[in-house]
Amino acid sequence: MFKVGIIGAGKIARKMAKTLAAVNDMEVGAIASRSLEKAKAFADECNVKKAYGSYEELVDDADIDLVYIATPHSHHYDQALLTVNASKPVLVEKAFTANAHQAERLLTVAREKGVFITEAIWTRYMPLSLKIKEIVDSGIIGEPHLLTANLCYRVEDVARIVRPELCGGALLDLGVYAINFARMYFGNNVQKTVSNCILGATGMDMQESISLVYSGNKMANLLAGALCQSDRQGIISGTEGYIRVDSINCPRLVEVYRDYVLHAQYYCPEDIITGYEYEVLECKRCIEAGLLESPLMPHKETVSVMRQMDALRKEWGVRYPMDEE
Ligand SMILES: NC(=O)c1ccc[n+]([C@@H]2O[C@H](COP(=O)([O-])OP(=O)(O)OC[C@H]3O[C@@H](n4cnc5c(N)ncnc54)[C@H](OP(=O)(O)O)[C@@H]3O)[C@@H](O)[C@H]2O)c1
């Protein structure tokens, strides 16, 4: 049994626990919360054997093979560092840290300690995401020139979106998916960035548009926001056709059009549980292979995403307390 320990008994932690309950040879070995009562309630609900009232106890549990950090972005750095210092492999929710500086420091310690660490940006590990790359590279839509992606949810009242000390804003929560979508299919040879942002009452970015120009006459237009719903689609347009992805944060259907006519459809695997399983399966594979990072989301890519988001926040004047460090 591959045993995952979860830090933070919140929303995404519940989704992960319910997902792993359906994966062969895997289980949530322990849940850790700042409150033992909360951990016990989580353990009862999700059928987890061990409940800890502190994060420290979980990272010291010798039975745990991987620690999954499911707390707000603001706390990822400290908790991942705690885990790495205990020599435990770690999967850190997106956004990886508050800023690139924290990401670099954390990854340096992990490398020095020889501990596996990766970012839980689940789209990077999904079979259908990898298929999209294959489709683009096959040339079926000709030369790609334009990419559009959007991700909006109405979450403007959620504490971790509005509070600077929790690293609020739409960018680190939702925009990060659009940025990753663009990077997966257009790379990162960005020559020019133009963006626009609506700030909320607490100074956090509530809605944004990001336009990226790449070499080779490529452009990506990305939208993210916490104020409204959106269709969540991603479209990659080429000289001979285009690819429509139904949802950039959980692709289930990909359609390929040639000369404006539907040419092919691709679906996520039939045995998908929620999609959260793929990132954990990849962690298991990497740990068993003795790797310190996943080739699906290399450390330098994680840092580069954080740098890109740092630059956007700087332009918008969105500051976190840990940016001062
Ligand atoms: N991959 C995805 O699809 C996806 C979806 C949603 C969220 N996420 C990511 O997952 C992370 C958590 O999101 P969530 O929606 O699960 O958040 P949440 O429901 O608010 O849960 C966060 C948990 O973090 C812990 N925590 C520790 N310090 C905290 C603090 N100072 N304030 C608030 N909570 C604190 C709490 O657990 P205890 O009280 O038990 O210690 C809390 O339950 C974020 O980084 C987010 O971006 C990913």
The ligand as an SDF file (V2000), in Angstrom:
LIG
                    3D

 48 52  0  0  0  0  0  0  0  0999 V2000
   -6.2520   21.1230   -7.7810 N   0  0  0  0  0  0  0  0  0  0  0  0
   -7.4400   21.6440   -7.6390 C   0  0  0  0  0  0  0  0  0  0  0  0
   -8.3680   21.3960   -8.4040 O   0  0  0  0  0  0  0  0  0  0  0  0
   -7.6990   22.5470   -6.4870 C   0  0  0  0  0  0  0  0  0  0  0  0
   -8.9990   22.8870   -6.1850 C   0  0  0  0  0  0  0  0  0  0  0  0
   -9.2090   23.6790   -5.0740 C   0  0  0  0  0  0  0  0  0  0  0  0
   -8.1250   24.1230   -4.3450 C   0  0  0  0  0  0  0  0  0  0  0  0
   -6.8570   23.7830   -4.6970 N   0  0  0  0  0  0  0  0  0  0  0  0
   -5.6950   24.2600   -3.9290 C   0  0  0  0  0  0  0  0  0  0  0  0
   -5.7080   23.6170   -2.6650 O   0  0  0  0  0  0  0  0  0  0  0  0
   -5.2990   24.5000   -1.6440 C   0  0  0  0  0  0  0  0  0  0  0  0
   -6.3740   24.5360   -0.5660 C   0  0  0  0  0  0  0  0  0  0  0  0
   -7.5980   24.9150   -1.1340 O   0  0  0  0  0  0  0  0  0  0  0  0
   -8.9970   24.4890   -0.4560 P   0  0  0  0  0  0  0  0  0  0  0  0
  -10.0570   24.9750   -1.3650 O   0  0  0  0  0  0  0  0  0  0  0  0
   -8.9820   23.0580   -0.0900 O   0  0  0  0  0  0  0  0  0  0  0  0
   -8.9630   25.4100    0.8430 O   0  0  0  0  0  0  0  0  0  0  0  0
   -9.7610   25.2440    2.2260 P   0  0  0  0  0  0  0  0  0  0  0  0
  -10.9640   24.3950    2.0560 O   0  0  0  0  0  0  0  0  0  0  0  0
   -9.8790   26.5980    2.7510 O   0  0  0  0  0  0  0  0  0  0  0  0
   -8.7580   24.3630    3.1000 O   0  0  0  0  0  0  0  0  0  0  0  0
   -7.5200   24.7790    3.4240 C   0  0  0  0  0  0  0  0  0  0  0  0
   -7.0730   24.0560    4.7000 C   0  0  0  0  0  0  0  0  0  0  0  0
   -5.8000   24.5900    4.9860 O   0  0  0  0  0  0  0  0  0  0  0  0
   -5.6050   24.5650    6.3890 C   0  0  0  0  0  0  0  0  0  0  0  0
   -5.0060   25.8130    6.8590 N   0  0  0  0  0  0  0  0  0  0  0  0
   -3.8080   25.9400    7.4460 C   0  0  0  0  0  0  0  0  0  0  0  0
   -3.5600   27.1890    7.7810 N   0  0  0  0  0  0  0  0  0  0  0  0
   -4.6190   27.9140    7.4010 C   0  0  0  0  0  0  0  0  0  0  0  0
   -4.9690   29.2790    7.5070 C   0  0  0  0  0  0  0  0  0  0  0  0
   -4.1460   30.1670    8.0890 N   0  0  0  0  0  0  0  0  0  0  0  0
   -6.1500   29.6730    7.0350 N   0  0  0  0  0  0  0  0  0  0  0  0
   -6.9860   28.7970    6.4460 C   0  0  0  0  0  0  0  0  0  0  0  0
   -6.6880   27.4730    6.3170 N   0  0  0  0  0  0  0  0  0  0  0  0
   -5.5290   27.0440    6.8080 C   0  0  0  0  0  0  0  0  0  0  0  0
   -6.9480   24.2920    7.0250 C   0  0  0  0  0  0  0  0  0  0  0  0
   -6.8740   22.9770    7.4800 O   0  0  0  0  0  0  0  0  0  0  0  0
   -6.8560   22.6080    9.0340 P   0  0  0  0  0  0  0  0  0  0  0  0
   -7.7250   23.6310    9.7190 O   0  0  0  0  0  0  0  0  0  0  0  0
   -7.4310   21.2680    8.9760 O   0  0  0  0  0  0  0  0  0  0  0  0
   -5.4540   22.6440    9.5060 O   0  0  0  0  0  0  0  0  0  0  0  0
   -7.9500   24.3670    5.8860 C   0  0  0  0  0  0  0  0  0  0  0  0
   -8.9850   23.4580    6.0100 O   0  0  0  0  0  0  0  0  0  0  0  0
   -5.0240   25.8510   -2.3220 C   0  0  0  0  0  0  0  0  0  0  0  0
   -3.6540   25.9820   -2.5710 O   0  0  0  0  0  0  0  0  0  0  0  0
   -5.7670   25.7530   -3.6400 C   0  0  0  0  0  0  0  0  0  0  0  0
   -5.1800   26.4660   -4.7010 O   0  0  0  0  0  0  0  0  0  0  0  0
   -6.6370   22.9970   -5.7430 C   0  0  0  0  0  0  0  0  0  0  0  0
  1  2  1  0
  2  3  2  0
  2  4  1  0
  4  5  1  0
  4 48  2  0
  5  6  2  0
  6  7  1  0
  7  8  2  0
  8  9  1  0
  8 48  1  0
  9 10  1  0
  9 46  1  0
 10 11  1  0
 11 12  1  0
 11 44  1  0
 12 13  1  0
 13 14  1  0
 14 15  2  0
 14 16  1  0
 14 17  1  0
 17 18  1  0
 18 19  2  0
 18 20  1  0
 18 21  1  0
 21 22  1  0
 22 23  1  0
 23 24  1  0
 23 42  1  0
 24 25  1  0
 25 26  1  0
 25 36  1  0
 26 27  1  0
 26 35  1  0
 27 28  2  0
 28 29  1  0
 29 30  1  0
 29 35  2  0
 30 31  1  0
 30 32  2  0
 32 33  1  0
 33 34  2  0
 34 35  1  0
 36 37  1  0
 36 42  1  0
 37 38  1  0
 38 39  2  0
 38 40  1  0
 38 41  1  0
 42 43  1  0
 44 45  1  0
 44 46  1  0
 46 47  1  0
M  CHG  2   8   1  16  -1
M  END
$$$$
